[in-house]
């Protein structure tokens, strides 16, 4: 059984092409993360699956039905990024309201417990903290005991600790064959929760696979150092690098094997100062993955200020 | 909302409409209970006007009739201010807080949310009449048959439909910031010119001539008629109100569709 199905979906907002042709199948029981930087089209894609947005072209099906169909929606729980609830109602009043929307809801106590909001059950929403509000939206998403939950950037506004327990709770809920679709721009969040990661960038699916597969493509270390002379590409010939960026005496290398690289560089007798080896951030990882060429990187301007000697290799 | 059947997997069903409606009404009631100021305003202001104006201007003879007339005026004022302010500002605020966005992603049909808002506003309107009625009967010695009391309530609640349409138009057309100002700007002069604050009989001719065009004038006539003091045939008043309701609900529907297209197209 397919939960959601997108076929050649495009979406235009005026001059902006938010989705440029997305094909996606989400089978039942999938734990899927849509991963991508801000503005990649993740929220638009989820909005399509929920019938909140109509595609400019292509088709979207939810449980084989039009996403606006109430029978399809009755099987989905939703946590949206930009949405609200009546601030004067209390947590338990809202959970009970949302329970009534669904044919076979879970008990209010259970929904509140899953979100870890028992102490706040009687509190009006207006008095909740940012993280507590996020958990309230989660409680509302699970209140209908849905087969699938869509979570759009669910951990925004949460501190590290509550983010961890929150992801744990989602994992538990997903346990019995439920489908989870979440969007995030944190690779580690996707890695922790998902069995499948779909990387979206600039309205296109650029990678689709298991977390290990995606990590092998994007995760890496960034080796940065200065030398005592101007560097050239020839200095890095044959090294296991994913991306190389040279500006004068400074080199920035994205790689899975920083040790190999350093060993080789020392052997070649290159002077190395100010060395740092750190985890590549997601922005770099995406650049490696999405093959934005030099021209495009230049176009995007501020994102890559020193893209003078930007090169992509080993892809 | 589409009801087209594409496939029909087993076990697919939806929550009963009665449960959705019941829960939505309950949530509205909880909201009003949490916002006592909302209730106080819609009750205290009309009562204050009624008491002040009635006491100051009551004639030596025929005071009960005068108080009965004002009961129609301020009853109409009370009910229509709830329709225009509670609904208008309520809907605009819900849009601003994107309550409708999350709701749209749930199986709740859009009309249930609106209907429950309207029904509770009508309930609040009826409640807001109670202090007016008590004051009128106790202090103003208003004496009406049971049938006329009932007729007054029914006229006040259903005669407010055009104003409800206006409230919805403001709610869907204006931003949350502008809605209160716009509601006041339209509603206060209109009520004044229609004689809801001060009886038309003691106002200049030209005001009376303008007043007859407004829905609130015919609304007032319907109310005054139910206490036996209307100047317009109730049938004409009703006809006027129907036409106005059609126009204002039409405008509200346009704004509603515009809002929906912006958010969900």
Interface residues (C-beta under 8 A of the other chain):
Chain A: X1 X50 X51 X52 X53 X54 X61 X63 X64 X65 X66 X68 X69 X70 X71 X73 X74 X75 X76 X78 X80 X82 X83 X84 X85 X86 X87 X88 X89 X90 X93 X94 X96 X97 X98 X99 X100 X101 X102 X103 X124 X137 X140 X144 X150
Chain B: X1 X2 X3 X4 X6 X7 X9 X12 X13 X14 X15 X19 X20 X22 X23 X24 X26 X27 X30 X31 X34 X35 X94 X97 X98 X99 X101 X102 X104 X105 X106 X107 X108 X109 X263 X264 X265
